[in-house]
């Protein structure tokens, strides 16, 4: 993955584009973040523009030449898009194939046919987690909402008993597991090992989603006992298809990139010899680009052709998958530009100087920074990008395990207490037909549980590993 190396980060921190002192730099950072927050929350400006203007404001407040600030921002934007842009695009293509071919519906229907009674909330977690691997959060919600509403209605379940586990599965995947944009950007910014981060992310995600999903849903169902709103049941994507991919082939396709990346991480740990033939093969096959590309190519046959798609239909599906991610790519790129500006004005050196006297553990500090930005902006992606940029200097020299856990701490913090400034809050509210108060007592509390429990398991792993 293309990224700013540790040496580049260290060099940038050592040679800032401004000679401002720590106090002025601290004020500049707060002012830059405040500009971003106000533009997003008050003026409702797109996050791409807000991050761009916030980066320029940061440079101005820090006393850096405007030309050099622009240069830092554009260099960081280019580096970030080069590192994660293709991966986001491949993930979007795979997700679109999964949705349009009916593969997602096949997974849902197969699991639900085997789950009854008390097992249903656990089935919803499994469905959401599997589907949530290649899909963006909003797309996953759109796919799962019809299933959640139908299951709740036909099985006479509380909507929260079924809905909360599904939302928990999607949210945990979105915040902790690559190839979602947030984790990918944090991995890129901190120069973390993707395979190791993925493996540790799965270890953290499993108990976290169990606690925030099926277990918490028992209490959520008591607090908010509402029926499924019938008018919100939309058409299922595969309703008009004559054929759907088989369950085994669909699951194989979805899990293929994950398996390849985990295989690379395992071989790297066990063999640990770059000259070894097996490791050289897995290093290529398990690289994010090759792993996701392989899944997309396989998916064209196991998903697209299995659904009866012609070559022209496959081409249209791929084309339609790319348009919706333009905004995401711009936000991610601008976040990388903001990160580079932070480093180049000397914030990296400032944080390293100040951290010598901090009693707060690095993992907790990263989580708190992400929580603060999440609460202010409402965006998990913006929180992840900004927090990763701020703590990137602290990752230099850390063991690979600690760096991976730092990524997960940031991801957990980025999910903390979704409220009225988060688009996901309103999406859940409207789909489930809840009031603002009901959404706060269910969705917002669930997000907070994910964040806090996720941090707890990250800290626990840091003691064990």
The 8 nearest C-alpha neighbors of each residue, nearest first, counted from 0:
[[1, 82, 2, 187, 287, 83, 286, 288],
 [2, 0, 82, 81, 78, 3, 187, 79],
 [3, 1, 187, 82, 4, 0, 78, 79],
 [2, 4, 7, 8, 5, 188, 1, 78],
 [5, 3, 7, 6, 2, 8, 190, 189],
 [4, 6, 8, 7, 395, 9, 3, 190],
 [7, 5, 9, 4, 8, 10, 3, 395],
 [8, 6, 4, 10, 5, 9, 3, 11],
 [9, 7, 5, 11, 6, 10, 12, 4],
 [10, 8, 6, 12, 11, 7, 13, 5],
 [9, 11, 13, 7, 12, 8, 6, 14],
 [12, 10, 8, 14, 343, 13, 9, 7],
 [11, 13, 348, 347, 9, 345, 10, 14],
 [14, 12, 10, 11, 9, 15, 348, 345],
 [13, 15, 11, 12, 10, 16, 345, 343],
 [16, 14, 345, 344, 343, 17, 12, 11],
 [15, 17, 344, 343, 63, 14, 18, 67],
 [18, 16, 63, 15, 344, 19, 62, 61],
 [17, 19, 20, 16, 15, 62, 63, 345],
 [20, 18, 17, 23, 24, 61, 62, 21],
 [21, 19, 23, 22, 24, 18, 349, 25],
 [20, 22, 24, 23, 349, 25, 19, 346],
 [23, 21, 25, 24, 20, 26, 19, 27],
 [22, 24, 26, 25, 20, 21, 19, 27],
 [25, 23, 27, 21, 26, 22, 61, 20],
 [24, 26, 22, 28, 27, 23, 21, 29],
 [25, 27, 23, 29, 24, 28, 30, 22],
 [26, 28, 24, 60, 30, 61, 25, 57],
 [29, 27, 31, 25, 30, 26, 57, 24],
 [28, 30, 26, 32, 31, 27, 33, 25],
 [29, 31, 33, 27, 28, 32, 26, 34],
 [32, 30, 57, 53, 28, 34, 33, 29],
 [31, 33, 35, 29, 34, 30, 36, 28],
 [34, 32, 30, 36, 35, 31, 29, 37],
 [33, 35, 31, 37, 32, 53, 36, 38],
 [36, 34, 49, 32, 53, 38, 33, 37],
 [37, 35, 33, 39, 376, 34, 38, 40],
 [38, 36, 41, 40, 34, 39, 35, 33],
 [37, 39, 42, 35, 44, 36, 49, 41],
 [40, 38, 43, 44, 36, 37, 42, 41],
 [39, 41, 37, 43, 38, 36, 42, 376],
 [42, 40, 37, 43, 38, 39, 36, 44],
 [41, 43, 38, 44, 39, 40, 37, 45],
 [44, 42, 39, 40, 41, 38, 45, 37],
 [43, 45, 39, 42, 38, 49, 46, 48],
 [44, 46, 47, 48, 49, 43, 39, 38],
 [45, 47, 49, 48, 50, 330, 39, 44],
 [48, 46, 330, 50, 45, 49, 333, 329],
 [47, 49, 51, 50, 46, 45, 52, 44],
 [48, 50, 46, 35, 52, 51, 47, 38],
 [51, 49, 53, 47, 48, 52, 333, 35],
 [50, 52, 48, 54, 49, 53, 333, 47],
 [53, 51, 55, 49, 54, 50, 56, 48],
 [52, 54, 31, 50, 56, 35, 34, 51],
 [55, 53, 57, 337, 51, 52, 56, 50],
 [54, 56, 52, 58, 57, 53, 59, 68],
 [57, 55, 53, 59, 54, 58, 31, 60],
 [58, 56, 31, 54, 60, 55, 27, 59],
 [57, 59, 61, 63, 55, 56, 60, 68],
 [60, 58, 56, 62, 61, 57, 63, 55],
 [59, 61, 27, 57, 62, 58, 56, 30],
 [62, 60, 58, 27, 59, 24, 63, 57],
 [61, 63, 59, 60, 17, 58, 64, 19],
 [62, 64, 17, 58, 61, 59, 16, 65],
 [65, 63, 67, 66, 68, 62, 58, 59],
 [64, 66, 68, 67, 69, 63, 59, 58],
 [67, 65, 69, 68, 64, 70, 63, 71],
 [68, 66, 70, 69, 64, 65, 71, 16],
 [69, 67, 65, 71, 70, 66, 58, 72],
 [68, 70, 72, 66, 67, 71, 73, 65],
 [69, 71, 67, 73, 68, 72, 74, 66],
 [72, 70, 68, 74, 340, 69, 73, 339],
 [71, 73, 336, 69, 75, 70, 74, 340],
 [72, 74, 76, 70, 75, 71, 336, 77],
 [75, 73, 77, 71, 76, 72, 70, 78],
 [76, 74, 336, 339, 335, 78, 72, 73],
 [75, 77, 336, 332, 73, 335, 79, 74],
 [78, 76, 74, 80, 75, 79, 81, 73],
 [77, 79, 75, 81, 76, 80, 74, 82],
 [78, 80, 82, 76, 335, 81, 77, 332],
 [81, 79, 84, 77, 332, 82, 83, 78],
 [82, 80, 78, 79, 84, 83, 77, 1],
 [81, 83, 1, 79, 0, 80, 2, 78],
 [84, 82, 86, 80, 85, 81, 79, 87],
 [83, 85, 80, 87, 86, 81, 82, 328],
 [86, 84, 88, 87, 83, 89, 81, 82],
 [85, 87, 89, 83, 88, 84, 90, 288],
 [88, 86, 90, 84, 85, 89, 91, 83],
 [87, 89, 85, 91, 86, 90, 84, 92],
 [90, 88, 92, 86, 91, 87, 85, 291],
 [89, 91, 87, 93, 88, 92, 133, 86],
 [90, 92, 94, 88, 89, 93, 320, 95],
 [93, 91, 89, 95, 320, 94, 90, 317],
 [94, 92, 96, 90, 295, 91, 95, 97],
 [93, 95, 97, 134, 91, 92, 96, 133],
 [94, 96, 98, 92, 97, 93, 320, 99],
 [97, 95, 93, 99, 94, 98, 100, 92],
 [96, 98, 102, 94, 95, 103, 100, 99],
 [97, 99, 95, 96, 103, 101, 100, 94],
 [100, 98, 96, 101, 97, 95, 236, 237],
 [101, 99, 306, 102, 98, 303, 97, 96],
 [100, 102, 237, 104, 103, 243, 99, 98],
 [103, 101, 105, 97, 104, 100, 244, 249],
 [102, 104, 106, 105, 101, 98, 97, 107],
 [103, 105, 107, 101, 102, 106, 108, 237],
 [104, 106, 102, 108, 103, 107, 246, 109],
 [107, 105, 103, 109, 104, 108, 246, 110],
 [106, 108, 104, 105, 110, 109, 126, 111],
 [107, 109, 111, 105, 110, 106, 104, 112],
 [110, 108, 112, 106, 111, 107, 105, 113],
 [111, 109, 113, 112, 107, 108, 106, 114],
 [110, 112, 114, 108, 113, 109, 107, 122],
 [113, 111, 109, 110, 114, 108, 115, 107],
 [112, 114, 111, 110, 115, 109, 122, 108],
 [115, 113, 111, 119, 118, 112, 122, 110],
 [114, 116, 118, 119, 117, 113, 111, 112],
 [115, 117, 118, 119, 114, 154, 120, 156],
 [118, 116, 119, 115, 120, 121, 114, 122],
 [117, 119, 121, 116, 115, 114, 120, 122],
 [118, 120, 122, 121, 114, 117, 115, 116],
 [121, 119, 123, 161, 122, 213, 118, 164],
 [122, 120, 124, 123, 118, 119, 213, 125],
 [121, 123, 119, 125, 120, 124, 126, 118],
 [122, 124, 126, 120, 165, 121, 125, 164],
 [125, 123, 164, 121, 165, 127, 168, 122],
 [124, 126, 122, 128, 123, 127, 129, 121],
 [127, 125, 123, 129, 124, 128, 107, 130],
 [128, 126, 168, 165, 130, 124, 169, 131],
 [127, 129, 168, 131, 125, 126, 130, 169],
 [130, 128, 126, 131, 127, 132, 125, 253],
 [129, 131, 127, 132, 128, 126, 103, 134],
 [130, 132, 128, 134, 169, 129, 127, 133],
 [131, 133, 130, 129, 134, 172, 128, 253],
 [134, 132, 94, 90, 131, 93, 130, 253],
 [135, 133, 94, 131, 132, 139, 138, 136],
 [134, 136, 138, 137, 139, 179, 173, 133],
 [135, 137, 139, 138, 169, 173, 140, 134],
 [136, 138, 140, 139, 135, 141, 423, 134],
 [139, 137, 141, 135, 140, 136, 134, 142],
 [138, 140, 136, 142, 137, 141, 134, 131],
 [141, 139, 143, 137, 142, 138, 144, 136],
 [140, 142, 138, 139, 144, 143, 137, 145],
 [143, 141, 139, 140, 144, 138, 145, 98],
 [142, 144, 140, 146, 145, 141, 139, 147],
 [143, 145, 147, 146, 141, 140, 142, 148],
 [146, 144, 148, 232, 147, 143, 149, 233],
 [147, 145, 149, 143, 144, 148, 150, 107],
 [146, 148, 144, 150, 145, 149, 162, 151],
 [147, 149, 151, 145, 227, 146, 150, 152],
 [150, 148, 146, 152, 151, 147, 153, 145],
 [151, 149, 147, 153, 152, 148, 154, 146],
 [152, 150, 156, 148, 158, 149, 154, 155],
 [151, 153, 149, 155, 150, 154, 148, 227],
 [154, 152, 150, 155, 151, 149, 156, 148],
 [153, 155, 156, 151, 152, 150, 149, 116],
 [154, 156, 152, 151, 153, 157, 150, 226],
 [157, 155, 151, 154, 158, 152, 160, 161],
 [156, 158, 160, 159, 220, 151, 224, 226],
 [157, 159, 161, 160, 151, 162, 227, 226],
 [160, 158, 162, 220, 161, 163, 157, 219],
 [159, 161, 216, 157, 220, 158, 162, 163],
 [162, 160, 120, 159, 158, 163, 164, 147],
 [161, 163, 159, 165, 164, 158, 147, 160],
 [162, 164, 166, 159, 165, 216, 212, 161],
 [165, 212, 163, 167, 124, 213, 166, 162],
 [166, 164, 123, 127, 124, 162, 168, 163],
 [165, 167, 163, 169, 168, 164, 170, 162],
 [168, 166, 164, 170, 212, 165, 169, 208],
 [169, 167, 128, 127, 165, 124, 166, 171],
 [168, 170, 131, 166, 172, 127, 167, 171],
 [171, 169, 173, 167, 172, 168, 166, 174],
 [172, 170, 174, 173, 168, 169, 175, 167],
 [171, 173, 176, 169, 170, 175, 174, 131],
 [174, 172, 170, 171, 179, 175, 136, 169],
 [173, 175, 410, 171, 172, 170, 176, 411],
 [176, 174, 410, 172, 171, 200, 407, 173],
 [175, 177, 172, 200, 197, 182, 174, 173],
 [178, 176, 179, 182, 183, 197, 175, 180],
 [177, 179, 183, 180, 176, 90, 133, 87],
 [178, 180, 177, 181, 173, 182, 183, 176],
 [181, 179, 183, 182, 184, 178, 87, 380],
 [182, 180, 380, 184, 183, 383, 179, 185],
 [181, 183, 185, 177, 184, 180, 179, 175],
 [184, 182, 186, 180, 181, 185, 177, 178],
 [183, 185, 187, 181, 186, 182, 188, 180],
 [186, 184, 188, 182, 187, 387, 183, 406],
 [187, 185, 191, 183, 189, 184, 188, 190],
 [186, 188, 184, 190, 185, 2, 189, 183],
 [189, 187, 185, 186, 190, 184, 387, 391],
 [188, 190, 391, 191, 186, 187, 185, 394],
 [191, 189, 187, 188, 186, 4, 192, 2],
 [190, 192, 186, 189, 402, 403, 193, 399],
 [191, 193, 195, 194, 196, 399, 403, 190],
 [194, 192, 196, 195, 197, 191, 186, 260],
 [195, 193, 264, 197, 260, 261, 196, 192],
 [194, 196, 198, 197, 192, 193, 264, 199],
 [197, 195, 403, 193, 199, 194, 198, 200],
 [196, 198, 200, 194, 195, 199, 193, 176],
 [197, 199, 195, 201, 200, 196, 194, 261],
 [200, 198, 202, 196, 201, 197, 195, 203],
 [201, 199, 197, 203, 198, 202, 196, 204],
 [200, 202, 204, 198, 199, 203, 205, 197],
 [203, 201, 199, 200, 204, 205, 198, 206],
 [202, 204, 200, 201, 205, 456, 453, 207],
 [203, 205, 201, 207, 202, 200, 206, 208],
 [204, 206, 207, 208, 203, 202, 201, 209],
 [207, 205, 209, 208, 204, 210, 203, 202],
 [208, 206, 204, 210, 209, 205, 453, 452],
 [207, 209, 211, 212, 210, 205, 206, 167],
 [210, 208, 206, 212, 207, 211, 213, 205],
 [209, 211, 214, 207, 208, 212, 215, 206],
 [212, 210, 208, 215, 209, 445, 449, 448],
 [211, 213, 164, 209, 167, 208, 210, 215],
 [214, 212, 216, 164, 120, 215, 209, 121],
 [215, 213, 210, 216, 212, 217, 211, 209],
 [214, 216, 211, 217, 218, 212, 213, 210],
 [217, 215, 219, 160, 213, 218, 214, 163],
 [218, 216, 215, 220, 219, 214, 160, 221],
 [219, 217, 221, 220, 216, 215, 222, 214],
 [220, 218, 216, 222, 221, 217, 441, 223],
 [219, 221, 159, 223, 218, 224, 217, 160],
 [222, 220, 218, 219, 223, 224, 217, 216],
 [223, 221, 219, 220, 218, 224, 440, 441],
 [222, 224, 220, 221, 219, 225, 437, 159],
 [225, 223, 220, 221, 157, 222, 226, 159],
 [224, 226, 223, 158, 157, 227, 159, 433],
 [227, 225, 158, 228, 157, 224, 152, 151],
 [226, 228, 148, 158, 229, 152, 151, 225],
 [229, 227, 230, 231, 432, 226, 431, 148],
 [228, 230, 231, 232, 227, 148, 152, 226],
 [229, 231, 228, 232, 233, 227, 430, 432],
 [230, 232, 229, 228, 233, 430, 431, 145],
 [233, 231, 145, 230, 229, 148, 234, 144],
 [234, 232, 231, 145, 235, 230, 144, 141],
 [235, 233, 236, 232, 238, 145, 237, 239],
 [234, 236, 238, 237, 233, 145, 142, 104],
 [237, 235, 238, 99, 101, 234, 98, 239],
 [238, 236, 101, 240, 239, 235, 100, 99],
 [239, 237, 235, 236, 240, 234, 101, 241],
 [238, 240, 237, 241, 236, 235, 242, 234],
 [241, 239, 237, 242, 238, 243, 306, 101],
 [240, 242, 239, 243, 306, 307, 238, 237],
 [243, 241, 306, 240, 307, 244, 305, 101],
 [242, 244, 306, 101, 100, 305, 102, 245],
 [245, 243, 305, 302, 102, 306, 249, 246],
 [244, 246, 248, 247, 249, 243, 105, 102],
 [245, 247, 249, 248, 106, 105, 250, 244],
 [248, 246, 250, 249, 245, 251, 244, 252],
 [247, 249, 251, 245, 246, 250, 301, 252],
 [250, 248, 246, 252, 251, 247, 102, 245],
 [249, 251, 253, 247, 252, 248, 254, 246],
 [252, 250, 248, 254, 249, 253, 255, 247],
 [253, 251, 249, 255, 250, 254, 294, 298],
 [254, 252, 250, 251, 255, 249, 133, 256],
 [253, 255, 257, 251, 252, 256, 258, 250],
 [254, 256, 258, 252, 257, 253, 251, 294],
 [257, 255, 290, 259, 291, 258, 254, 294],
 [256, 258, 254, 260, 255, 259, 261, 290],
 [257, 259, 255, 261, 256, 260, 262, 254],
 [258, 260, 285, 262, 256, 261, 257, 290],
 [261, 259, 285, 263, 194, 257, 262, 258],
 [260, 262, 264, 258, 263, 194, 259, 257],
 [263, 261, 259, 265, 260, 264, 258, 266],
 [262, 264, 285, 281, 260, 266, 261, 265],
 [263, 265, 194, 261, 267, 262, 266, 195],
 [264, 266, 262, 268, 267, 263, 269, 261],
 [267, 265, 269, 263, 268, 270, 264, 278],
 [268, 266, 271, 264, 265, 270, 269, 263],
 [267, 269, 265, 266, 271, 270, 264, 263],
 [268, 270, 266, 267, 271, 265, 264, 272],
 [271, 269, 266, 272, 267, 268, 278, 275],
 [272, 270, 267, 268, 269, 273, 266, 278],
 [271, 273, 275, 274, 270, 278, 267, 279],
 [274, 272, 275, 278, 279, 271, 276, 267],
 [275, 273, 272, 276, 279, 278, 277, 271],
 [276, 274, 278, 272, 273, 277, 279, 270],
 [277, 275, 279, 278, 280, 274, 273, 281],
 [278, 276, 280, 279, 275, 281, 266, 282],
 [277, 279, 281, 275, 280, 276, 282, 266],
 [278, 280, 276, 282, 277, 281, 275, 273],
 [281, 279, 277, 278, 283, 282, 284, 276],
 [280, 282, 284, 263, 278, 283, 285, 279],
 [283, 281, 279, 285, 280, 263, 284, 278],
 [282, 284, 281, 286, 280, 285, 279, 289],
 [285, 283, 281, 286, 289, 282, 290, 280],
 [284, 286, 260, 259, 263, 281, 282, 283],
 [285, 287, 283, 289, 288, 284, 290, 282],
 [288, 286, 290, 289, 291, 285, 260, 86],
 [287, 289, 291, 286, 290, 292, 86, 85],
 [288, 290, 292, 286, 291, 287, 284, 293],
 [291, 289, 256, 287, 293, 292, 285, 288],
 [292, 290, 294, 256, 293, 288, 289, 287],
 [291, 293, 289, 295, 294, 290, 288, 296],
 [292, 294, 296, 290, 291, 295, 289, 297],
 [295, 293, 291, 297, 292, 296, 298, 252],
 [296, 294, 298, 292, 93, 293, 297, 291],
 [297, 295, 293, 299, 298, 294, 292, 300],
 [296, 298, 294, 299, 295, 300, 293, 301],
 [299, 297, 295, 301, 302, 300, 296, 294],
 [298, 300, 303, 296, 297, 302, 301, 304],
 [299, 301, 304, 298, 303, 302, 297, 305],
 [300, 302, 298, 305, 248, 299, 297, 303],
 [303, 301, 298, 305, 244, 300, 299, 100],
 [304, 302, 299, 308, 306, 305, 300, 100],
 [303, 305, 300, 307, 308, 306, 302, 299],
 [306, 304, 244, 302, 307, 303, 301, 243],
 [307, 305, 243, 242, 304, 303, 100, 308],
 [308, 306, 304, 305, 309, 242, 303, 241],
 [309, 307, 304, 303, 312, 306, 313, 310],
 [308, 310, 312, 311, 313, 307, 304, 303],
 [311, 309, 313, 312, 314, 308, 304, 315],
 [310, 312, 314, 309, 313, 315, 308, 316],
 [313, 311, 309, 315, 314, 310, 308, 316],
 [314, 312, 316, 310, 315, 311, 308, 309],
 [313, 315, 311, 317, 312, 316, 318, 310],
 [314, 316, 318, 312, 313, 317, 319, 311],
 [317, 315, 313, 319, 318, 314, 312, 320],
 [318, 316, 320, 314, 315, 319, 92, 313],
 [317, 319, 315, 316, 320, 321, 314, 322],
 [318, 320, 316, 317, 321, 322, 315, 323],
 [321, 319, 317, 92, 318, 95, 91, 322],
 [320, 322, 319, 324, 318, 323, 88, 91],
 [321, 323, 324, 325, 319, 320, 318, 326],
 [324, 322, 325, 321, 320, 326, 319, 327],
 [323, 325, 327, 326, 322, 321, 328, 88],
 [326, 324, 328, 327, 323, 322, 329, 321],
 [327, 325, 329, 324, 328, 330, 323, 47],
 [326, 328, 324, 330, 329, 325, 331, 323],
 [329, 327, 331, 325, 326, 330, 332, 324],
 [328, 330, 332, 326, 327, 331, 47, 333],
 [331, 329, 47, 327, 333, 332, 328, 334],
 [330, 332, 334, 328, 329, 333, 327, 335],
 [333, 331, 76, 329, 335, 80, 334, 330],
 [334, 332, 336, 330, 335, 76, 331, 50],
 [335, 333, 337, 331, 336, 332, 384, 330],
 [334, 336, 338, 76, 332, 75, 333, 79],
 [335, 337, 72, 75, 76, 333, 339, 334],
 [338, 336, 334, 54, 340, 335, 339, 72],
 [337, 339, 388, 335, 341, 336, 340, 334],
 [340, 338, 75, 336, 342, 341, 337, 71],
 [339, 341, 337, 343, 71, 342, 338, 72],
 [342, 340, 338, 339, 346, 343, 344, 337],
 [341, 343, 347, 339, 346, 340, 345, 344],
 [342, 344, 15, 340, 345, 11, 341, 16],
 [343, 345, 15, 16, 17, 342, 341, 346],
 [346, 344, 15, 12, 343, 347, 342, 348],
 [347, 345, 349, 342, 341, 348, 344, 350],
 [348, 346, 12, 342, 392, 350, 345, 349],
 [347, 349, 351, 12, 350, 346, 345, 352],
 [348, 350, 346, 352, 347, 351, 21, 353],
 [351, 349, 353, 347, 352, 348, 354, 346],
 [350, 352, 348, 354, 349, 353, 347, 393],
 [353, 351, 349, 350, 354, 355, 348, 356],
 [352, 354, 350, 355, 351, 356, 349, 357],
 [355, 353, 357, 351, 356, 352, 350, 358],
 [354, 356, 353, 357, 352, 351, 358, 350],
 [357, 355, 354, 353, 358, 352, 359, 351],
 [358, 356, 354, 359, 355, 353, 360, 361],
 [357, 359, 360, 356, 354, 355, 361, 364],
 [360, 358, 357, 364, 361, 363, 362, 354],
 [361, 359, 363, 362, 364, 358, 357, 365],
 [360, 362, 364, 363, 365, 359, 393, 405],
 [363, 361, 365, 364, 360, 405, 408, 366],
 [362, 364, 366, 360, 365, 361, 367, 359],
 [363, 365, 361, 367, 366, 362, 360, 359],
 [366, 364, 362, 368, 363, 367, 409, 361],
 [365, 367, 412, 409, 363, 408, 369, 364],
 [368, 366, 370, 364, 369, 365, 363, 371],
 [369, 367, 371, 365, 370, 366, 386, 364],
 [368, 370, 412, 382, 413, 386, 366, 372],
 [371, 369, 412, 367, 373, 368, 372, 413],
 [372, 370, 368, 374, 373, 369, 367, 375],
 [371, 373, 382, 375, 369, 374, 370, 376],
 [374, 372, 382, 370, 377, 376, 375, 413],
 [375, 373, 371, 372, 377, 376, 370, 416],
 [374, 376, 372, 373, 377, 36, 371, 40],
 [377, 375, 36, 373, 378, 374, 372, 40],
 [376, 378, 421, 420, 373, 374, 375, 417],
 [379, 377, 381, 380, 376, 373, 382, 421],
 [378, 380, 413, 382, 381, 414, 373, 383],
 [379, 381, 181, 383, 382, 378, 384, 180],
 [382, 380, 384, 378, 383, 379, 385, 334],
 [383, 381, 373, 372, 379, 369, 385, 413],
 [384, 382, 380, 386, 381, 385, 413, 181],
 [383, 385, 381, 387, 334, 382, 386, 380],
 [384, 386, 388, 382, 387, 383, 381, 389],
 [385, 387, 389, 369, 383, 388, 384, 368],
 [388, 386, 384, 390, 185, 385, 389, 391],
 [389, 387, 338, 385, 391, 386, 390, 384],
 [388, 390, 386, 387, 391, 385, 338, 341],
 [389, 391, 387, 393, 392, 388, 386, 365],
 [390, 392, 189, 388, 394, 393, 387, 389],
 [393, 391, 347, 394, 390, 395, 8, 351],
 [392, 394, 390, 391, 395, 351, 361, 350],
 [393, 395, 391, 392, 397, 402, 189, 396],
 [396, 394, 393, 392, 397, 5, 391, 9],
 [395, 397, 394, 398, 393, 5, 399, 402],
 [396, 398, 394, 395, 401, 402, 399, 393],
 [399, 397, 401, 400, 402, 396, 394, 403],
 [398, 400, 402, 401, 403, 397, 191, 192],
 [401, 399, 403, 402, 398, 404, 195, 464],
 [402, 400, 404, 398, 403, 399, 397, 405],
 [401, 403, 405, 399, 404, 400, 191, 394],
 [402, 404, 196, 400, 406, 405, 401, 191],
 [403, 405, 407, 401, 406, 402, 408, 457],
 [406, 404, 402, 408, 403, 407, 362, 401],
 [405, 407, 403, 409, 404, 408, 185, 410],
 [406, 408, 410, 404, 409, 405, 175, 411],
 [409, 407, 405, 411, 366, 410, 406, 454],
 [408, 410, 366, 412, 406, 407, 411, 365],
 [411, 409, 407, 174, 413, 175, 408, 412],
 [412, 410, 450, 408, 413, 409, 453, 414],
 [413, 411, 366, 370, 369, 409, 414, 410],
 [412, 414, 379, 369, 410, 382, 411, 373],
 [415, 413, 412, 450, 411, 446, 379, 416],
 [414, 416, 447, 450, 412, 446, 413, 370],
 [417, 415, 447, 443, 446, 418, 444, 414],
 [416, 418, 443, 421, 415, 424, 446, 377],
 [419, 417, 420, 421, 424, 416, 443, 439],
 [418, 420, 421, 424, 425, 417, 422, 377],
 [421, 419, 377, 418, 422, 40, 376, 417],
 [422, 420, 377, 424, 423, 419, 418, 417],
 [421, 423, 424, 425, 426, 420, 377, 419],
 [422, 424, 426, 421, 425, 427, 137, 417],
 [425, 423, 421, 422, 427, 426, 418, 428],
 [426, 424, 428, 427, 422, 423, 429, 421],
 [425, 427, 423, 424, 429, 428, 430, 422],
 [428, 426, 430, 425, 424, 429, 431, 423],
 [429, 427, 425, 433, 431, 426, 430, 432],
 [428, 430, 432, 431, 426, 427, 425, 433],
 [431, 429, 427, 432, 428, 426, 231, 144],
 [432, 430, 428, 429, 433, 427, 228, 227],
 [431, 433, 429, 430, 428, 228, 434, 227],
 [434, 432, 428, 431, 437, 438, 435, 429],
 [433, 435, 437, 436, 438, 428, 432, 429],
 [434, 436, 438, 437, 439, 433, 428, 419],
 [435, 437, 439, 434, 438, 440, 433, 441],
 [436, 438, 440, 434, 439, 435, 433, 441],
 [437, 439, 435, 441, 442, 436, 440, 428],
 [438, 440, 443, 436, 437, 441, 442, 435],
 [441, 439, 437, 438, 444, 443, 436, 442],
 [440, 442, 438, 444, 439, 219, 443, 445],
 [441, 443, 445, 438, 444, 439, 446, 440],
 [444, 442, 439, 416, 417, 446, 445, 441],
 [443, 445, 447, 441, 446, 442, 440, 448],
 [444, 446, 442, 448, 443, 447, 211, 441],
 [447, 445, 449, 443, 416, 444, 448, 415],
 [446, 448, 415, 416, 450, 444, 449, 445],
 [447, 449, 445, 451, 450, 446, 452, 211],
 [450, 448, 446, 452, 447, 453, 451, 211],
 [449, 451, 411, 447, 415, 453, 448, 412],
 [450, 452, 454, 448, 453, 449, 447, 455],
 [453, 451, 455, 449, 454, 450, 448, 207],
 [452, 454, 450, 456, 455, 451, 411, 449],
 [455, 453, 457, 451, 452, 456, 408, 411],
 [456, 454, 452, 458, 453, 457, 459, 451],
 [455, 457, 459, 453, 458, 454, 203, 460],
 [456, 458, 454, 460, 459, 455, 404, 453],
 [459, 457, 461, 455, 456, 460, 454, 462],
 [458, 460, 456, 462, 461, 457, 455, 463],
 [461, 459, 463, 457, 462, 458, 464, 456],
 [460, 462, 458, 459, 464, 463, 457, 401],
 [463, 461, 459, 460, 464, 458, 457, 456],
 [462, 464, 460, 461, 459, 458, 457, 456],
 [463, 461, 460, 462, 400, 401, 459, 458]]
